[in-house]
Amino acid sequence: MKGREIINHITQGKMPNIEEVRQRCLSQSDTSRHTRRIRIKTAVAIAAAFIIFATAAYAVVERGYQRVETGGFWDIVILPDDEYGRQVYQERNEGRMYGRPVYWSISDNMYIRRINADMAQFINEQLAGQIFMADGTVIDFELAVPMSGFLNFGNHHIDDRGHVLYTADGHQIGSIFLQSSRGGELIGIDIRTKEQELMNLEYNATYEEVVIALGRTPRLPTAHMEIFQPPGFNMFNIFRYSDCGREEWNVRIRYHVQELSGIMDWCPDSMSIFVENARYESGSSQATMYYLGGEAIAHDIAGITVYELNLPDTVQHFIWIHDGLVYRLTPSRRFTLGQTIDVIRSMIE
């Protein structure tokens, strides 16, 4: 079994049955007693080698591989940052699309990453004939153009020239996302309306509406809440944009600090909590998120296992299951680990 196969066995939860291998080796017959003795010794050696091999493989699990069964929509696998871990990470993420915003009309394109000339050409080709003026006419100019200024270093951006942009069916455009593979291959464009974007930003649901939507009563924190304004609730039906007609809700709870200056203030000291119904015990996750490196630290808080997740390219967060609900907490940067534990404990006890 090669190193790549070891990792595949690890991620699939499969390992060789050592006793079965040993018995199969010992059960081999031969007409020569001398040969049988040699083969028995060889079988013992093989079994010993398998034991050493399996021990080493499980040591890899203990050192680098972790699987966190969140109980929610997706589980998490943390792979070791070595040759085989990187290979498995590449395979597991093959075909996965990544979206980056290139246009966001709601806040004058704040926090938009720049794009290069190849991306700009792709965007213009994809958007041709899809973007309209308020009167229903197709725009007659390219949206992705070079940035002005001597020091633009070849970067491009979306320039709407002051126009309000619309889809073919008359909905104002809120954002445009460029979709690519993990390797950077450009795949497509995702256009979202302003209504869709605002629904993601509006935290105007009531706690009573949240309880009805989830069918359960989510716990809210009580410890160290003096620095925050009252929480805002955003309810999201994960089938909102599908045609299946189903309803399955999750809730985002946002706590802004007292000195919040405006609705678009992305305050790094704020705290957020994501809540969803736990899947049935017999059910499996809808997806698995693979990370290369990082760690998942298990804490026992009031008898509940809480995972502290420190993962690459994402903020620290904590995940646990309690009373049929899955919680994902992103703590305030003002909190120490002890204060964050206090917050979680106040949601459990």
N, C-alpha and C positions, 0 to 999 in steps of 0.2 A: 504494500500500500504506500503510495507516494505521498509527499507532503500535501499536495493539493487535495488528494482524496481524504487525508486526515481531517482537513478543515471542513470538507463537505460532510463527513460523518459527524463532525462536531455540531455543525449548524443544523443538521437534520436529526440530531439526537440519537445517532446510530453508532455502535462500536462492535467489533468482532466479539462473538461469544467464545471466550477463552476455553472454558470447560468443554464446549462442543468440539472445538478444534483439537484439543488434547485427546478426547475420547476417539475422535475419528482417526487420529494418528496411531493411537494404541491398538485400535481394532484391526489394523491392516495385518493380513495373514501372509505367511511364507512357509514353504516346505522345509527350509533349513533353519535349525535351532540357532545356529551361530548367526545366521543373517537376521533372525528375529531379534536376537539380543542386541545386535548392532542397531537395528531399526528402532527398538524400544528406547535405546539410549538416545538415538537421534530424535525420536518423538519427544522425549523429555527435554532435550535441548531446544527443540522447536517451541515447545510449550513455554519454557523459561524465557525464550526470546520474545514470544508473544506477550508474556506478562510484563517484561521490561518495556516492550514497545507500547503496550496499552497504558502502562503507568506514565510513560513519557507523553503519550497523546492526551491523557486526562490532565497531566500537569499543564499542557498548553491551555486546556479549558480553564484551569484554575488561575493561571497567570493572565491570560489575555482575552478569552472568549466569555462574554456574558450575554444572557438573554433575559430581558425584562418583559414579563407578561403583564402588560398594563391592565388588562381586563376591558379595555376600550376598543376603539376602531382599529388601532395599529399597535403591534408589539415592537420592541426595540432590540436589535442585536448589535453588540459592540465587538468588533473584530480586532485582533492584535495588529499593531502597525508594523508588520514585517512582510516579507516577500509573498507568503501565501495569503496572509490577511488582505493585502492589497489586491491580489489576484481575485479572491472571492468577492471583495468589495466591488471590483470592476464588473464581475459577472452578474452579481445580484442587482446592480444599478444599470445594467445595460438596457437600453430602451426607455429608461425613465426620463421624462421631460422636466425641464426646469424653466420657470417663467421669470422674466425680469421686467419691471415696468419701464417703459420708454416714454410714456405720456400719461400724465395724471392732471386733469383739468381742474380738480377740486381745490388744489393748493398751489396753482401756478407752477406745476412741475417741480415742486420741492422734492429732494431726496431721489431724483432720477439719475441713474448712472449713465455716463456717456457711452456712445456707441461709435464703432469705427466705420470706415468707408464700406466694407463688405456688408456689415449689418445694415447700414443705411440703404444700400442698393436692394438688399433682400426685403426690407420693410416697404420701400416704395413699390416694388414689384407685387408684394402681397396685398398692399392697400389700394392698388389701382382699381378704380371703379367702385370702391366700397365706402368711401367717405363723402358726405354730402354737406351742402350749405343748408341754411334754415329754409330756403325756398325750394329745396328738393333737387337742386342741380348738383352734379358731381363736381368736386373741386378740380380746378384746372392747373394745379401746381403740385410739385412733389413736397411731401411733408418732411422727410428726413434730409437735412441739408447740413453742410459744414458749419461749425460754430464760428462766429465772427471773432476777430481779434488776432493779433500777431502770434500769440502764444497758445493757440488752440491745439497744437500738436496733432492735427489731423482728426480731431474728434468731431462727431456729428451730433445733432439733436433733432427732436421733432419741433418744427416751427409752424404753428397754425396761423401765423400772420394776423393774429387778433380776431380770427373768426371763431364762432362757436361751431363745433363739428357735430354731425349727426350720422346715424346709421341709415340704411336704405329705408327702414320702416319708420323713420322720424323720431327716434330716440336720441337724446343728446348723449354724446360719448363722454364717459367719465375717465376711462383709462384704456391704454393699449399695452399689451404685454408681448414681448418677444420670447418665443419658446425655442429652446435648444436642448440638445442631448448633453449628457455629462461631459462628453468629449468636445463640446463646443459646436457640433453640427447644428445649423439653423434648420428648424423644423416647420414653424408656422407662426401665425399671429393670432392673439386672442383679444377681441374687442369687448369691453364691458361698458354697459351704460352707466350714466350718472346715477340713475335710480338704484342700480345694483350696488354701486360703490357706497352710496349714502346709507343704504340698509346695513352695510357692514360697519359703518361708523356710528350709527345711531344707538345710543345706550339709553333708550327711553322706555323700555319695558318695565313693568312692575314686578315685585317679588311674587305677588299672587299669580301673575301670568306665568312666571317661571315655574312655579309649583304645578300649575295645571299642565303646562307643556311637557314637563319631565315626568309627571305622574308620581313624583316623590318630592320630599322637602330637603333641598340642599342646605348644608351647614354653612354659615357665614362666620368669619373670624371675629373674635372679640378682643384678643390681645394686641396691644400696641396700635390701636386704631385711632389714637388721638391725632396723629399727623395727617390723616386722610379726610377728604370730603366724603359724604355719603356715597355708597357704591352706585354705579350705573350698570344696567343689565341689557345685554344684547342677545336676543334669541335668534337662532339660525337653524332653519330646516335644511338638512343636508341634501334633500331631494328638491330643493327650491327651484333649481334650474333644469330639472329633468321632466319628462313627460309621464312618469309612472304614477303620479298622483299620490304617492306615499308621503307620510309625515314622520320624520324622526328628528327630534330637536336636540341641539346642544346649546349651552349657554356660556357666554363670556361675561365675566364680572370684572369691572375695572374700578380700581381705587386710585384716584388722583390725590396728590398731596395738596395741602391747604393753599399753597401759594400759586396754584395753577393760574396762568394768565389768559388762556384762551382755549377754545375747543380744539384747535389744531396743534396745541402744545404737546409734543411727544415727550413728556417729562420722564427722564430716566429713573426718577425716584418713585414712580408710581408702582402699583402692584396689580397683577391680573390673575384671575382664576378661571380656568376652563373646566366646565362640568358636562359630563355626558352619562347616559345610562350604561351600566356595565353590561357586557354581553352575557348570554347564558353560559353556565359552566361548561356545557357540552359544545358550545360554539367556538369557532376559531376566529382570529383577528382577520379583518378585511385586507390588511396590508402589513408588511414588515419594513421598518426603517432600519437600514444598515449604516453604521458609523465606523469609521476607521480610527481607532484610538478613542480615548476618553474613558470615563469610568461611571459606574453605577454603584452608589454606596447605599446599603440597606440600613435604615434606622428603625428601631422598634419604638413607636410613640403610642403610648396608652394601649398597647396590645395590637396595634396595626402596623404592618410593614409599609414603610414610606421609603421610596427610592429617591435619593438625591442624584440627579443626572448632570454630569459635567461633560458635555459633548462638544466636539469641534464644530465651529460655524453655527453655534446656537447658544442662547443664553442659558444660564443655570436655571433648572426648574426641578420641581418635586412632584412625584406621582404616587397616588395611593387609591385604594378602593374602600369605601365605607357605606354601609347601608344601601347597597345596590347602585351606588353612583361612583364614577371615576372622576377624581379631581387632579388637575394639573396646575400647580401654583408656580408663578414666576414672581419671586419676592422683590421687594424694593431694594435698591442698592444701598439704602441707608441701614438695612438690617444686618446684624451679625448672624452667624449661623445659629447661635443660641436663640436670638429673637425670632428667626424664621421658624425654628422648632416650636417656640411658644405659640406662634400664630397657628401652626398646624395642629398643635395639641388642643387649642381652643376650639378647633373645628371638629375634633374627634370626641373629646370627653363630654 
